[in-house]
Amino acid sequence: MSTKVLSQVTFEYLFTEYYEVLCQMSFTIVKNNDAAKDIVQDFFVKYWEKYTLEPQPDNFPAYAYVAVKNRSLNYLASEQVKHRHAPGIEVLLYNEEQLPPSHSNDEHYREKLMKAINQLPAQRRRIFTMSAVEGFKYAEISALMNISVNTVKTHIRKAYLAVRKSCGSLLLLLI
């Protein structure tokens, strides 16, 4: 590790010098230009936040390539989870006393579910959607939001309870 923290001039130089090549490298993994740009921009934001207070890594190119590669692979894994669960918001489980409606895609149930989710407090809603819809793991949410894993678990548990309560007998199985 270098003993030098990141200056704005150094950061601007690194961004100008490496942004395009990191986007190209990310694109070769994710095959989505917008996603690749988002991944690289997110990397630079996190790099700025971390290394304006701490010493920078000695070898920025190696550090950046590994970090962007890992972020790109995480993006692919997240997309696979989303793809697997895409129809999930329509998958509802009823308690034993009730029969499921003949049309599980019934707009009424979807509206009720979305209304319940939208009524959650902002942070709880964000944590819930990051977990249930976007496929983030508790530890990832914890790191991204700078909160403990137990706080994430508590928010998700309370979100499920609130959604179940709002939706009556509807129990969210999978989003």
N, C-alpha and C positions, 0 to 999 in steps of 0.2 A: 504494500500500500504506500502511496505517496503521502507525504505529510502536508500537502497543499490542498486546501479546499477549493471548490469550484468557483471561479469568478464568472461574471456575466459575459465578459469578452471570450473567455475560454469556452463557455457553454455555446455561445453563438457560433464560434468557429467549429466546434464539434458537430453542432446541428447542421450547419451549412455543408461541412465536409462529408458527413456520413448519412444524412437523412435519406437521400435517394438510393444509395446502395443498400441500406438496411430495409427500405421499402421493397426493393427488388428481391432481396433475400427472403423476406417474409412472404411476398407474393408467390414465390416458388413453392412455399409450403401450403399456404391457405387458399391460393387460386382465386383470390378476391381482392381487387385493388383497393377498395374502400376499407376493408378490414385490415389489410396490410398497413395502410397509412395510419389507421387508428391505433394499431399495435405499436408502431414505431413512435407515434406522437405520445402515446401513453408511457412508453419506455423513457422518452426524453423528459417528460413531466416528472416521473418518479426519480429519474437520475438527478434532475435539478433539485428536487425536494430533499433528497438524501445527501447529496455531496456538496451542497452549499454549507452544510453544518459539519460534515465528516470529511476526512481525507479521501481523495479520489483513488480508484484503482490505478495501478501503474500502466496497465496496457488497455487503454480504452477500446480499441478495435476488437480485441479478443473478448473483453467483457460485454461489449455491445452486441456482438454477433451471437454469443451464447444466450444472453438475456432475451434478445428478439426471437431467436430460434425457439427457446423454451416458451415464450409468450405465444408464439405462432402455434406451437404444438398444443398448448393449453386451449387456445381458441378452437382448434380442430376438435379436441375432445369435448369442449363445451357445445360446439355445433352438433356433434353426434348425439349428445344427450338431448338437445333441443329437438333434433329430427326424430329421435325415438319417441319423444313425448309430445310431439306436435299435436296429435289429436286429443291429448290428455285433458285439456281444459274441458272437453265435452264428456269425459269419462267420470261419471258420478256413481257413488255406491250408496244404496239406500239401506235403512235398517230393516230388520227381518219382518217387521209388521207391514211393510209397504212393498209393493211391486214397482219395479222401475217403469217409467213411462215408456210408451211404445216407441217414442222417438227420443233417444238420448241426446240428440242435437237440438232439441226443442229450444227455441230462442228465449222463451220465458225463463228457463233454468240458467241459461248462460247469462242473461241480464241480471238475474238474482245473484249469481256467483260474482260477477264483475262488480256489482254494486257493493256487495259485502267486502270485497277486496279493496275497493276504492275508499271505503269508510274507515279503513285502518289508519292509525296515525302514520305520518309520512315515513318515518324511519322504519317502522315495523313493516309497512307495505313494501318498501324498497328491499329490506332484508328478505321478506317472504318471496318476492318475485325473483330476486337473485337466486334463491335456493330452488324454488318450485318451478319457475319458468325458464330461467337462464341456466340452471344446472350447476351453479357454483357450489362448492363444498363449504361446510361451516368454517373451516380454517381459512379458506380463500376470502370469504365474506369478512371474517374477523380481521384479516390483514388489510383488505381494501378499505374497510370502514374504521379501522383503528379502534376496535372494540374487542372484548374478550370472546372466546368461543362460547362460553357459558351465556353471555349476553345474547349472542346470535341464537343459541338454542332456546332461550327464554322468549325472545321475540317471535320465533317461528312457532313455538308451542302456543303462545297467546294468539297469534294470527290464526292458526288452525281452529282454536277454540272459538274465536270471534266469528270466523267464516261459518263454522258449523252452526253456531247459535243463530246467526243472521239467516242462514239458508234453511232453518227449521230442521227437517229430518235429513237434509242432504249432507252427506259426508264426503269431503273431498278426498278422493283416492289418489289422484294423480293429476298434476297440472301439465 
